[in-house]
């Protein structure tokens, strides 16, 4: 099993030279606890929890029989890369091979140092799952609270050319399903008499909400 960081922006990939003896991931949905008058405490499903983990990695001062293939024994080169990614705020993919773990993360400040005089470096990474900001309704239907309806987008206006036999009533019925909107449609187009239109005349058909 290897732990790999993949920079989603630059395409750089970094395999940690030594896999830690343990690794933990926490996923799922948080629980919101409310104190309700009369009934007491209740638990409701909250928002999806984000992965938030701290892990310490050993960066040996030289390639050894337990380091990943290709490791050159440059611990501070790895520290520099991790620090650069943290400072730039680049989104990384945390990949743990032989497992389903493949998460977008951001790196908090990188903590590192030497402990035993061997030149080996220990680096501690705080990894926080990244989530794209998106507008969401605050109410959840499965809790009995219906979310607010999102406003409908206004349709673009349509240009229509009157042909022989057309009436404003017929045009309104064709585009809105209601011929009674003929007079509002005429007013929108600056036509004083809805009963008087002629072939070749241009009529703008706006969104119904604009009439």
KEMARLUM-430420 format. One record per residue: residue number from 1; x, y, z of N, C-alpha, C in turn. Coordinates in nm, 4 decimals. Each point is the difference from the previous one (the first is absolute). Layout:
// residues N
resi,n.xx,n.yy,n.zz,ca.xx,ca.yy,ca.zz,c.xx,c.yy,c.zz
NUM,X,Y,Z,X,Y,Z,X,Y,Z
...
//
This chain:
// residues 211
resi,n.xx,n.yy,n.zz,ca.xx,ca.yy,ca.zz,c.xx,c.yy,c.zz
1,0.0845,-0.1198,0.0000,-0.0845,0.1198,0.0000,0.0880,0.1248,0.0000
2,-0.0285,0.0945,-0.0894,0.0731,0.1260,-0.0070,-0.0965,0.1153,0.0224
3,0.0530,0.1090,0.0537,-0.0771,0.1227,0.0151,0.0556,0.1009,-0.0997
4,-0.0889,0.0476,-0.0875,0.0418,0.0869,-0.1103,-0.0778,0.1307,0.0069
5,0.0690,0.1097,-0.0255,-0.0637,0.1297,-0.0148,0.0132,0.0413,-0.1460
6,-0.1138,0.0333,-0.0619,-0.0023,0.0428,-0.1400,-0.0526,0.1428,-0.0063
7,0.0809,0.0910,-0.0525,-0.0406,0.1391,-0.0121,-0.0948,0.0140,-0.1184
8,-0.1276,0.0319,0.0279,-0.1014,0.0067,-0.1055,0.0260,0.1132,-0.0985
9,0.0739,0.1020,0.0423,0.0249,0.1162,-0.0863,0.1216,-0.0200,-0.0895
10,0.1087,-0.0496,0.0574,0.1250,-0.0102,-0.0750,0.0264,-0.1394,-0.0540
11,-0.0709,-0.1008,0.0527,0.0241,-0.1373,-0.0425,0.1167,-0.0659,0.0707
12,0.0690,0.0722,0.0915,0.1111,-0.0594,0.0743,-0.0508,-0.1116,0.0907
13,0.0835,-0.1023,0.0153,-0.0373,-0.1133,0.0844,0.1128,-0.0282,0.0983
14,-0.0363,-0.0249,0.1257,0.0985,-0.0263,0.1041,-0.0413,-0.1245,0.0770
15,0.0848,-0.1016,-0.0040,-0.0231,-0.1219,0.0785,0.0827,0.0097,0.1269
16,-0.0649,-0.0113,0.1148,0.0728,0.0093,0.1261,0.0930,-0.1198,0.0116
17,0.1265,0.0219,0.0392,0.1002,-0.1080,-0.0036,-0.0258,-0.1140,0.0977
18,-0.0692,0.0297,0.1100,-0.0296,-0.1033,0.0992,-0.1477,0.0084,0.0356
19,-0.0705,-0.1107,-0.0118,-0.1415,-0.0033,0.0364,-0.0120,-0.0118,0.1514
20,-0.0771,0.0877,0.0647,-0.0154,-0.0074,0.1459,-0.0589,-0.1345,0.0421
21,0.0227,-0.0403,0.1245,-0.0534,-0.1288,0.0467,-0.1517,-0.0026,0.0092
22,-0.0623,0.1172,0.0090,-0.1464,0.0041,0.0026,-0.0487,0.1237,-0.0739
23,-0.1228,-0.0123,-0.0474,-0.0610,0.1109,-0.0741,-0.1500,-0.0067,0.0201
24,-0.0626,0.1155,0.0262,-0.1427,0.0020,0.0298,-0.0713,0.1030,-0.0872
25,-0.1195,-0.0361,-0.0430,-0.0864,0.0893,-0.0754,-0.1374,-0.0021,0.0640
26,-0.0581,0.1177,0.0165,-0.1350,0.0102,0.0572,-0.0920,0.0621,-0.1038
27,-0.1061,-0.0721,-0.0366,-0.0954,0.0500,-0.0982,-0.1414,-0.0229,0.0509
28,-0.0952,0.0682,-0.0596,-0.1396,-0.0165,0.0391,-0.0658,0.1339,0.0241
29,-0.1086,-0.0035,0.0718,-0.0791,0.1199,0.0262,0.0017,0.0309,0.1488
30,0.0156,0.1272,0.0318,-0.0028,0.0401,0.1404,-0.1434,-0.0069,0.0523
31,-0.0120,-0.0015,0.1311,-0.1300,-0.0058,0.0656,-0.0233,0.1307,0.0749
32,-0.1158,0.0610,-0.0230,-0.0365,0.1232,0.0693,-0.0950,-0.0347,0.1149
33,0.0354,0.0429,0.1202,-0.0846,-0.0273,0.1165,-0.0725,0.1285,0.0407
34,-0.1317,-0.0104,0.0113,-0.0820,0.1148,0.0363,-0.0733,-0.0265,0.1303
35,-0.0182,0.1046,0.0793,-0.0804,-0.0082,0.1211,-0.1381,0.0554,-0.0317
36,-0.0983,-0.0862,-0.0047,-0.1360,0.0376,-0.0359,-0.0857,0.0153,0.1249
37,-0.0756,0.1096,0.0024,-0.0924,0.0201,0.1118,-0.0995,-0.1148,0.0045
38,-0.0303,-0.0464,0.1172,-0.0975,-0.1066,0.0261,0.0560,-0.1392,-0.0284
39,0.0707,-0.0171,-0.1120,0.0434,-0.1357,-0.0377,0.1436,-0.0310,0.0390
40,0.0825,0.0996,0.0334,0.1385,-0.0238,0.0374,0.0930,-0.0007,-0.1197
41,0.1114,-0.0701,0.0131,0.1003,-0.0003,-0.1051,-0.0398,-0.0909,-0.1152
42,0.0312,0.0465,-0.1235,-0.0199,-0.0817,-0.1190,0.1263,0.0095,-0.0854
43,0.0279,-0.1070,-0.0724,0.1142,-0.0032,-0.0909,-0.0491,0.0016,-0.1441
44,0.0592,0.0888,-0.0816,-0.0375,0.0119,-0.1403,0.1255,-0.0120,-0.0857
45,-0.0143,-0.0541,-0.1192,0.1161,-0.0057,-0.0889,0.0463,0.1405,-0.0368
46,0.1283,0.0262,0.0149,0.0550,0.1317,-0.0331,0.0649,-0.0007,-0.1371
47,0.0991,0.0866,-0.0178,0.0699,0.0102,-0.1273,0.1037,-0.1113,-0.0134
48,0.0388,-0.0267,-0.1220,0.1037,-0.1002,-0.0229,0.1304,0.0452,0.0647
49,0.0596,-0.0880,0.0791,0.1238,0.0339,0.0692,0.1167,0.0008,-0.0985
50,0.0969,0.0866,0.0252,0.1186,0.0083,-0.0840,0.1173,-0.0682,0.0692
51,0.0794,-0.0706,-0.0790,0.1198,-0.0664,0.0491,0.0942,0.1039,0.0591
52,0.0492,-0.0262,0.1200,0.0904,0.0920,0.0684,0.0953,-0.0847,0.0832
53,0.1202,-0.0194,-0.0498,0.0911,-0.0951,0.0624,0.1411,0.0579,0.0083
54,0.0719,-0.0390,0.1049,0.1402,0.0388,0.0148,0.0838,-0.1273,-0.0018
55,0.1076,0.0018,-0.0773,0.0826,-0.1193,-0.0149,0.1464,0.0393,-0.0020
56,0.0829,-0.0792,0.0676,0.1436,0.0228,0.0012,0.0687,-0.1028,-0.0893
57,0.0901,0.0496,-0.0847,0.0730,-0.0859,-0.0932,0.1496,0.0067,0.0295
58,0.0660,-0.1128,-0.0155,0.1456,-0.0051,0.0104,0.0601,0.0230,-0.1377
59,0.0955,0.0939,-0.0062,0.0732,0.0273,-0.1241,0.1469,-0.0332,0.0264
60,0.0437,-0.1205,-0.0334,0.1381,-0.0401,0.0297,0.1028,0.0853,-0.0740
61,0.1177,0.0080,0.0567,0.1072,0.0797,-0.0599,0.0684,-0.0725,-0.1147
62,-0.0351,-0.1277,-0.0204,0.0574,-0.0764,-0.1111,-0.0987,-0.1089,-0.0401
63,0.0190,-0.0542,-0.1197,-0.0855,-0.1090,-0.0450,0.0338,-0.1252,0.0807
64,-0.1048,-0.0693,0.0430,0.0200,-0.1201,0.0800,-0.0894,-0.1112,-0.0519
65,0.0155,-0.1191,0.0568,-0.0750,-0.1134,-0.0526,-0.1498,0.0103,0.0246
66,-0.0429,0.0940,0.0849,-0.1431,0.0147,0.0280,-0.0597,0.1272,-0.0609
67,0.0821,0.0754,-0.0743,-0.0545,0.1206,-0.0643,-0.0595,-0.0374,-0.1353
68,-0.0878,0.0872,-0.0500,-0.0667,-0.0264,-0.1272,0.1006,0.0026,-0.1144
69,-0.0223,-0.0797,-0.1065,0.0920,-0.0018,-0.1151,0.0158,0.1394,-0.0597
70,0.1230,0.0346,-0.0323,0.0266,0.1290,-0.0621,0.0317,0.1104,0.0989
71,-0.0129,-0.0268,0.1300,0.0308,0.1051,0.0984,0.1494,0.0280,-0.0004
72,0.0364,0.1286,-0.0080,0.1407,0.0391,-0.0147,0.0654,0.0399,0.1313
73,-0.0748,-0.0007,0.1092,0.0582,0.0385,0.1275,0.0132,0.1497,0.0165
74,-0.0974,0.0739,-0.0461,0.0007,0.1465,0.0094,-0.1214,0.0451,0.0808
75,0.0044,-0.0118,0.1317,-0.1185,0.0321,0.0803,-0.0429,0.1463,-0.0097
76,0.0963,0.0894,-0.0077,-0.0376,0.1412,-0.0038,-0.0544,0.0416,-0.1366
77,0.0325,-0.0758,-0.1036,-0.0636,0.0243,-0.1287,-0.1497,-0.0275,0.0081
78,-0.0378,-0.1070,0.0715,-0.1409,-0.0312,0.0196,-0.0663,0.1067,0.0861
79,0.0695,0.0441,0.1045,-0.0543,0.1056,0.0858,-0.0248,0.1269,-0.0813
80,0.0940,0.0354,-0.0860,-0.0160,0.1198,-0.0828,-0.1226,-0.0118,-0.0914
81,-0.0194,-0.1179,-0.0590,-0.1154,-0.0201,-0.0888,-0.1301,0.0133,0.0773
82,-0.0082,-0.0654,0.1153,-0.1220,0.0054,0.0805,-0.0283,0.1422,0.0481
83,0.1052,0.0714,0.0392,-0.0171,0.1380,0.0464,-0.0480,0.0894,-0.1146
84,0.0555,-0.0199,-0.1186,-0.0415,0.0785,-0.1165,-0.1472,-0.0236,-0.0310
85,-0.0439,-0.1245,0.0066,-0.1403,-0.0311,-0.0261,-0.0907,0.0613,0.1057
86,0.0453,-0.0012,0.1249,-0.0805,0.0602,0.1060,-0.0132,0.1506,-0.0205
87,0.1109,0.0656,-0.0332,-0.0015,0.1452,-0.0186,-0.0838,0.0413,-0.1209
88,0.0039,-0.0813,-0.1059,-0.0728,0.0349,-0.1221,-0.1497,-0.0282,0.0130
89,-0.0377,-0.0836,0.0970,-0.1414,-0.0344,0.0155,-0.0508,-0.0937,-0.1075
90,0.0919,-0.0714,-0.0666,-0.0414,-0.0929,-0.1053,-0.0799,-0.1161,0.0597
91,-0.1002,-0.0438,-0.0742,-0.0781,-0.1166,0.0414,0.0783,-0.1254,-0.0368
92,0.0187,-0.0887,0.0968,0.0710,-0.1250,-0.0215,-0.0971,-0.1166,0.0058
93,0.0352,-0.1101,-0.0647,-0.0719,-0.1255,0.0172,0.0823,-0.0864,0.0942
94,-0.0613,-0.0411,0.1097,0.0623,-0.0944,0.0918,-0.0405,-0.1398,-0.0445
95,0.0979,-0.0793,-0.0411,-0.0264,-0.1332,-0.0536,0.0732,-0.1023,0.0865
96,-0.0731,-0.0977,0.0483,0.0598,-0.1115,0.0730,-0.0205,-0.1238,-0.0850
97,0.1082,-0.0492,-0.0578,-0.0115,-0.1142,-0.0902,-0.0531,-0.1222,0.0739
98,-0.0642,-0.0886,-0.0743,-0.0605,-0.1225,0.0518,-0.1185,0.0271,0.0931
99,-0.0493,0.1244,-0.0024,-0.1184,0.0373,0.0780,-0.0876,0.0901,-0.0876
100,-0.1255,0.0274,0.0415,-0.0842,0.0925,-0.0774,0.0308,0.1470,0.0243
101,0.0969,0.0309,0.0850,0.0250,0.1385,0.0385,0.0574,0.0797,-0.1166
102,-0.0730,0.1029,-0.0417,0.0433,0.0933,-0.1044,-0.0779,0.1287,0.0242
103,0.0562,0.0893,0.0811,-0.0731,0.1172,0.0488,0.0682,0.1293,-0.0415
104,-0.0787,0.1049,-0.0328,0.0588,0.1322,-0.0236,0.0274,0.0665,0.1348
105,0.1209,0.0480,0.0178,0.0367,0.0598,0.1288,0.0786,0.1291,-0.0194
106,0.0085,0.0756,0.1087,0.0903,0.1140,0.0104,0.0957,-0.0278,0.1153
107,0.1226,0.0480,-0.0139,0.0983,-0.0185,0.1060,0.0055,0.1241,0.0884
108,-0.0124,-0.0215,0.1313,0.0232,0.1070,0.0971,0.1515,0.0207,0.0105
109,0.0474,0.0965,0.0813,0.1446,0.0194,0.0137,0.0733,-0.1300,0.0317
110,0.1147,-0.0183,-0.0637,0.0779,-0.1231,0.0116,0.0944,0.0098,0.1198
111,-0.0051,-0.0998,0.0866,0.0869,-0.0035,0.1184,0.1052,-0.1092,-0.0195
112,0.1271,0.0330,0.0188,0.1040,-0.0992,-0.0228,0.1188,0.0256,0.0915
113,0.0866,-0.1019,0.0134,0.1198,0.0128,0.0816,0.0726,-0.1324,0.0115
114,0.1194,0.0043,0.0621,0.0806,-0.1198,0.0243,-0.0048,-0.0328,0.1481
115,0.0124,-0.1311,0.0310,-0.0176,-0.0418,0.1390,0.1176,-0.0791,0.0559
116,0.0698,-0.0774,-0.0821,0.0960,-0.0966,0.0566,0.1429,0.0157,-0.0510
117,0.0291,0.1091,-0.0675,0.1363,0.0241,-0.0456,0.0440,-0.0817,-0.1187
118,-0.0923,-0.0707,-0.0648,0.0357,-0.0834,-0.1156,-0.0145,0.0743,-0.1320
119,-0.0571,0.1182,0.0054,-0.0289,0.0730,-0.1233,-0.1376,-0.0321,-0.0552
120,-0.0687,-0.0978,0.0598,-0.1370,-0.0302,-0.0406,-0.0912,0.1157,0.0419
121,-0.0982,0.0263,-0.0819,-0.0936,0.1103,0.0261,-0.1389,-0.0590,0.0231
122,-0.0679,0.0545,0.0987,-0.1390,-0.0374,0.0254,-0.0879,0.1189,-0.0376
123,-0.0953,-0.0235,-0.0886,-0.0876,0.1074,-0.0453,-0.1434,-0.0341,0.0402
124,-0.0677,0.0961,0.0598,-0.1386,-0.0191,0.0421,-0.0900,0.0835,-0.0897
125,-0.0944,-0.0679,-0.0639,-0.0907,0.0665,-0.0919,-0.1407,0.0005,0.0578
126,-0.0633,0.1184,-0.0041,-0.1414,0.0103,0.0327,-0.0747,0.0115,-0.1311
127,-0.0837,-0.0997,-0.0281,-0.0689,-0.0103,-0.1292,-0.1485,0.0248,0.0209
128,-0.0526,0.0978,-0.0698,-0.1413,0.0344,0.0122,-0.0674,-0.0186,-0.1360
129,-0.1086,-0.0745,-0.0005,-0.0692,-0.0292,-0.1258,-0.0525,0.1281,-0.0640
130,0.0168,0.0083,-0.1303,-0.0443,0.1170,-0.0769,-0.1370,-0.0272,-0.0596
131,-0.0850,0.1008,0.0020,-0.1312,-0.0108,-0.0631,-0.0269,0.1271,-0.0780
132,-0.0441,-0.0147,-0.1244,-0.0364,0.1153,-0.0824,-0.1171,0.0732,0.0640
133,0.0065,0.1333,0.0010,-0.1113,0.0779,0.0514,-0.1137,-0.0043,-0.1010
134,-0.1200,-0.0331,0.0473,-0.1169,-0.0066,-0.0869,-0.1217,0.0400,0.0807
135,-0.0956,0.0684,-0.0666,-0.1219,0.0410,0.0684,-0.0853,-0.1224,0.0288
136,-0.0402,-0.0159,0.1245,-0.0844,-0.1106,0.0382,-0.1139,0.0526,0.0859
137,-0.1132,-0.0712,-0.0019,-0.1083,0.0362,0.0903,0.0374,-0.0458,0.1394
138,-0.0402,0.0763,0.1013,0.0372,-0.0323,0.1368,-0.0917,-0.1031,0.0620
139,-0.1214,-0.0146,-0.0521,-0.0919,-0.0984,0.0531,0.0164,-0.1311,-0.0741
140,-0.0242,-0.1099,0.0678,0.0083,-0.1321,-0.0593,-0.1383,-0.0619,-0.0030
141,-0.0373,-0.0603,-0.1141,-0.1328,-0.0568,-0.0130,-0.0197,-0.1196,0.0907
142,0.1104,-0.0727,0.0319,-0.0183,-0.1192,0.0811,-0.0138,0.0316,0.1480
143,0.0061,0.1280,0.0382,-0.0252,0.0364,0.1383,-0.1388,0.0598,0.0162
144,-0.0749,0.0067,-0.1095,-0.1348,0.0548,0.0073,-0.0064,0.1466,-0.0320
145,0.1146,0.0634,-0.0267,0.0030,0.1426,-0.0334,0.0266,0.0147,-0.1484
146,-0.0934,0.0532,-0.0718,0.0162,0.0150,-0.1450,0.0883,0.1194,-0.0305
147,0.0913,-0.0152,-0.0927,0.0863,0.1100,-0.0398,-0.0777,0.1037,-0.0801
148,0.0502,0.1223,0.0032,-0.0649,0.1060,-0.0764,0.0169,-0.0262,-0.1477
149,-0.1046,0.0274,-0.0758,0.0059,-0.0205,-0.1445,0.0990,0.0988,-0.0605
150,0.0834,-0.0491,-0.0888,0.0951,0.0855,-0.0684,-0.0721,0.0812,-0.1074
151,0.0343,0.1271,-0.0169,-0.0680,0.0823,-0.1004,0.0224,-0.0545,-0.1401
152,-0.1052,0.0044,-0.0816,0.0098,-0.0461,-0.1366,0.0777,0.1006,-0.0842
153,0.0850,-0.0507,-0.0874,0.0751,0.0887,-0.0884,-0.0952,0.0600,-0.1043
154,0.0212,0.1272,-0.0301,-0.0843,0.0661,-0.0992,0.0428,-0.0428,-0.1388
155,-0.0971,-0.0433,-0.0803,0.0300,-0.0441,-0.1352,0.0328,0.1195,-0.0892
156,0.0884,-0.0240,-0.0947,0.0360,0.1060,-0.0942,-0.1192,0.0312,-0.0899
157,-0.0128,0.1271,-0.0374,-0.1106,0.0419,-0.0867,0.0156,-0.0621,-0.1389
158,-0.1140,-0.0262,-0.0639,-0.0029,-0.0562,-0.1349,-0.0556,0.1028,-0.0963
159,0.0604,0.0106,-0.1160,-0.0495,0.0915,-0.1035,-0.0909,-0.0785,-0.0946
160,-0.1182,0.0539,-0.0253,-0.0957,-0.0671,-0.0885,-0.0443,0.0975,-0.1094
161,-0.0084,-0.0504,-0.1216,-0.0464,0.0807,-0.1131,-0.1429,-0.0406,-0.0350
162,-0.0888,0.0966,0.0024,-0.1417,-0.0252,-0.0277,-0.0178,-0.0442,-0.1446
163,-0.0825,-0.1039,-0.0195,-0.0333,-0.0468,-0.1349,-0.1505,0.0183,-0.0222
164,-0.0398,-0.0118,-0.1242,-0.1400,0.0189,-0.0362,-0.0891,-0.0966,0.0797
165,-0.1075,0.0502,0.0562,-0.0924,-0.0797,0.0782,0.0273,0.0005,0.1490
166,0.1158,0.0568,0.0428,0.0316,0.0050,0.1437,-0.0893,0.0996,0.0726
167,-0.0268,-0.0304,0.1253,-0.0632,0.0953,0.0917,0.0840,0.0031,0.1268
168,-0.0081,0.1087,0.0720,0.0757,0.0094,0.1236,-0.0481,-0.1054,0.1000
169,-0.1300,-0.0269,-0.0035,-0.0553,-0.1042,0.0869,0.0662,-0.1354,-0.0313
170,0.0098,-0.0318,-0.1283,0.0592,-0.1273,-0.0415,0.1472,-0.0089,0.0367
171,0.0719,0.1104,-0.0145,0.1425,0.0004,0.0341,0.0184,-0.0223,0.1494
172,-0.0823,0.0699,0.0817,0.0088,-0.0159,0.1455,-0.0330,-0.1432,0.0411
173,-0.0996,-0.0569,-0.0638,-0.0384,-0.1374,0.0339,0.1105,-0.0983,-0.0399
174,0.0651,0.0274,-0.1146,0.1058,-0.0888,-0.0481,0.1204,-0.0003,0.0937
175,0.0401,0.1186,0.0477,0.1223,0.0085,0.0801,-0.0223,-0.0115,0.1501
176,-0.1198,0.0395,0.0454,-0.0238,-0.0026,0.1451,-0.1108,-0.0957,0.0413
177,-0.0722,-0.0546,-0.1008,-0.1110,-0.0879,0.0330,-0.1208,0.0732,0.0527
178,-0.0033,0.1332,-0.0184,-0.1102,0.0814,0.0518,-0.0203,0.1195,-0.0926
179,-0.1056,-0.0037,-0.0824,-0.0258,0.1096,-0.0933,-0.0359,0.1293,0.0680
180,-0.0435,-0.0070,0.1271,-0.0399,0.1219,0.0715,0.1177,0.0933,0.0272
181,0.1213,-0.0511,-0.0217,0.1180,0.0852,0.0182,0.0292,0.0845,-0.1234
182,-0.0888,-0.0062,-0.0987,0.0222,0.0729,-0.1254,0.0177,0.1487,0.0237
183,-0.0815,0.0596,0.0873,0.0077,0.1445,0.0204,0.1278,0.0393,0.0752
184,0.0440,-0.0849,0.0931,0.1258,0.0286,0.0702,0.1172,-0.0133,-0.0955
185,-0.0068,-0.0989,-0.0888,0.1062,-0.0183,-0.0980,0.0047,0.1177,-0.0964
186,-0.1174,0.0483,-0.0400,-0.0051,0.1158,-0.0891,0.0586,0.1230,0.0690
187,-0.0373,0.0205,0.1271,0.0517,0.1153,0.0743,0.1514,-0.0078,0.0147
188,0.0515,-0.1201,0.0235,0.1446,-0.0182,0.0146,0.0718,0.0432,-0.1277
189,-0.0641,-0.0248,-0.1155,0.0602,0.0329,-0.1290,-0.0381,0.1382,-0.0502
190,-0.0730,0.0766,0.0823,-0.0378,0.1351,-0.0405,-0.1085,0.0024,-0.1050
191,-0.0787,-0.1063,-0.0094,-0.1103,-0.0070,-0.0960,-0.1274,0.0479,0.0693
192,-0.0564,0.1086,-0.0502,-0.1152,0.0600,0.0672,-0.1262,-0.0834,-0.0159
193,-0.0145,-0.0647,-0.1146,-0.1203,-0.0779,-0.0254,0.0407,-0.1450,-0.0239
194,-0.0313,-0.0890,0.0981,0.0390,-0.1402,-0.0097,-0.0680,-0.0707,-0.1158
195,-0.1090,0.0574,-0.0494,-0.0727,-0.0628,-0.1112,0.0514,0.0439,-0.1364
196,0.1010,0.0879,0.0012,0.0479,0.0546,-0.1264,0.1494,-0.0267,-0.0143
197,0.0336,-0.1134,-0.0610,0.1389,-0.0329,-0.0319,0.0038,-0.0398,-0.1478
198,0.1186,0.0018,-0.0615,0.0089,-0.0220,-0.1430,0.1205,-0.0898,-0.0315
199,-0.0041,-0.0722,-0.1110,0.1101,-0.0886,-0.0389,0.1314,0.0761,-0.0106
200,0.1086,-0.0625,0.0509,0.1318,0.0620,-0.0034,0.0315,0.0772,0.1257
201,-0.1000,0.0258,0.0826,0.0225,0.0749,0.1241,0.0787,-0.0870,0.0992
202,0.0955,0.0625,0.0687,0.0831,-0.0710,0.0968,-0.0640,0.0095,0.1387
203,-0.0143,-0.1152,0.0647,-0.0548,-0.0048,0.1357,0.1027,-0.0697,0.0905
204,0.0345,0.0650,0.1079,0.0921,-0.0593,0.0970,-0.0822,-0.0798,0.1021
205,0.0381,-0.1261,0.0195,-0.0693,-0.0877,0.0944,0.0858,-0.0135,0.1252
206,-0.0273,0.0751,0.1056,0.0840,-0.0074,0.1206,-0.0425,-0.1143,0.0903
207,0.0769,-0.0206,0.1061,-0.0414,-0.0942,0.1018,-0.1341,0.0446,0.0587
208,-0.0859,-0.0943,0.0300,-0.1349,0.0337,0.0477,0.0036,0.0899,0.1223
209,0.1023,-0.0185,0.0852,0.0078,0.0806,0.1218,0.0216,0.1480,-0.0267
210,0.0399,0.0351,-0.1235,0.0269,0.1394,-0.0335,-0.1214,0.0724,-0.0561
211,-0.1075,-0.0723,-0.0239,-0.1206,0.0652,-0.0546,-0.0771,0.0705,0.1100
//
